[in-house]
Amino acid sequence: MSSIATELGDAGQTSLVGGERVSKGSLRVETYGTVDELNAALGFARSICGDEAIAAATLAIQQELFRVCAALATPTEARKGDPPVTQAMVDGLTAQVHALEAMPGLLSDWSVPGGDPAGAYYDLARTICRRAERHVVRLGEQEELAPYVLAYLNRLSDLLWLFGRKLEVAAKAQAALRELNQVAGARWSRAW
């Protein structure tokens, strides 16, 4: 049986898809590493989520994030076949966003994370997703990226914000910023 401890990375380098060796500190590795971190955060969020529909959607997203990582770990010259991230994947997230936005009470105010444990972890996952998105933008400024990766992460961060709000509403959590601060004024709400 082979070991996962290959010792090939002991000098600070790793292999991309296609075999190219790069520094573990490269922006490409940082970018797909952040998507991996997002996947782990979503695994924890799913493990404490009591909403079966959100948990099932999260598992499907986690599976898709492996495709996002593959797209990011593959340099342009090593790409073959169809892109791992597709417009259909982005459209699937968009449909979920629209369905949740239609729910009464979900978009009533900014939300202070922490009103519900699972909702708070979806908020943490959202911030990791936004960081991954920023890395993808920087990487895309340096080289050509696989299509749809940026759109996928952008849409995903919106969806994760809505998952958090749905869990807070279901838990009857007092998390609305204006209510917590006892401030009157126009109510508005958007994901960062």
N, C-alpha and C positions, 0 to 999 in steps of 0.2 A: 504494500500500500504506500502510495506517495504521500508526502507531507505538504501542508500548506506553507510551512516554513522553508521556503526555497533559498533564502539568504541572498537572493538576487537584488533585493532592495536595500541591503545593509549599507551601501555607499550613497544612498539618497537618490537613487534613480528607480524608475518603474517603466514598464512597457505599455505602450498604447496599442489599440487594436491595429494590427498590421505589423507589429514587432518593433516599431521605432522606440528607442530608449530616450526618456526625457527626465528632467529633474522632478522630484516629487513636489518641489516648490513652484512648478510652472503654473501659469494661469489656467491652462487646460485641466490639469490635475486638480487644482483648487476648485474649479467649476464643477467637474463631475463629482468631486468629493463632497461638495456642498449639497448636491442633489442626493447623494447617498445619505448624508446627515438628515436631510428632509425625509427620506424614506424611513429612517429609523425613528424619527420623531412622530411620523404618522403611525408607525407600528405601535408606539406607546399610546398615542391618542386613541387608536382603534381598540387597544386592549382595555381601556377604561370607559369606552363609549357605550352607553346603554341604549342608544338608538340603532336598531338593527339595520335600517336603511342607510344611515350614514356610515356605519361600520362596513357594510358590504361595498358601498361606493368607495370607501377608503382603501379597502383591499384591492379593488380594481385599479385604483390610482397607483397604489404601490407597485403593482405588476407593470403598469405603464412606465413608471419611473425607471425601471431597468432599461427600457428602450431609450429613454431620454439620456441615461448615463452612457449607453452604447453609442448614441449619436455624438455625444460630447467627447468620448474617448477615441473616436475614430477620426484621424486627420483626413483632410480632403482627398489626398492622393491614395488613401487606403479604402475609400468608400466604394462599395459594390452593391448592385441591386437597388431595390426600392428603399427609400428613406425609412428609418425605424420609427420616426415620429410623423404622423399624418394629419392632414386637415380633418379627417374624421375623428381623430382623438381630440382635437381642439373643439370641434363642433359638439362632441359628447359632453365636454366640460361646460360649454356655453349653454347647452340645453339644461343642464343641472342648475346653473346659475339662474337662468330665467325662471325655472320652476320654483326655486327658493325665494327669489325676489317677489314672486306673486303671493307669498304667504303673508297674511296680515300680521303687523307688529314687528316684522323682522328689520325693516328699514326705517326705524323711527328716530334714531339718535346715534351719536358716536357711542361706542361701548368701551368701558374700562375692563380690560381682561381680568378674569378671576372670579366672575360671578358663578361659574360652574367648573368643576375640575376638568372634565373632558373638553368643555368649550375653551378653557384657558390653554389647554395643550394644543388645540387646533389653532389658537392664536399664535402660539409659539412656532408651530409648524409654518404658519403663514409668513412669519418674519424670516424664517430660514428660506422659504420659497422666494421671497423678495430679494434676499441676499444672493441666492443662486441666479435669479434673473439679472441682477446688476453685474454679476460675474460674466454671464452670457453676453450681455451688451458689450462689456470690455473685450471679451474674446472675439466677438464679431467685428469689433473695430480693428482687430489685428489680422484676422483671416476669415475665410468663408466658412459659414456654419451650415450644418444640415438644416433643411427647411423645417419650419414649424416649431422648433425648440423654444424660441423666445415667446411665441404666441401661446404655446402650451403652458409655460410657467406663469405667464401673465394671467391667463384665465384661471389657472389652478389657485393662485393666491387669492383671487376674488372668491372662488368657491370655498376655500378653507375658512375665509372670514365669515361667510354665510353659514357654514357648518357650526362655527362657534356661536353665532347668534341664535341659530335654531335650537341648539342645546340649552342656551341660557333661557330662551323663551319657554321651552318645555319644563325647565327646572324652576320657572318663575323667579329667576334671579334678578336682583336689583343691580343692574350693571350699566344702565344708561348714564352717560356722562352728565347730562343736565340734571337728571333726577338726583344723582349722587351729590352734585354741587349745589343743588337747589337754585338753579339759575333758569330764569325764563328766557324765552327767545325762540327763534326759528329752529325747528328740528331738522337735522340732515344727517346723513350717514353714508359713508363710502369706505371701501377698503383702501388701505394705503397703497 
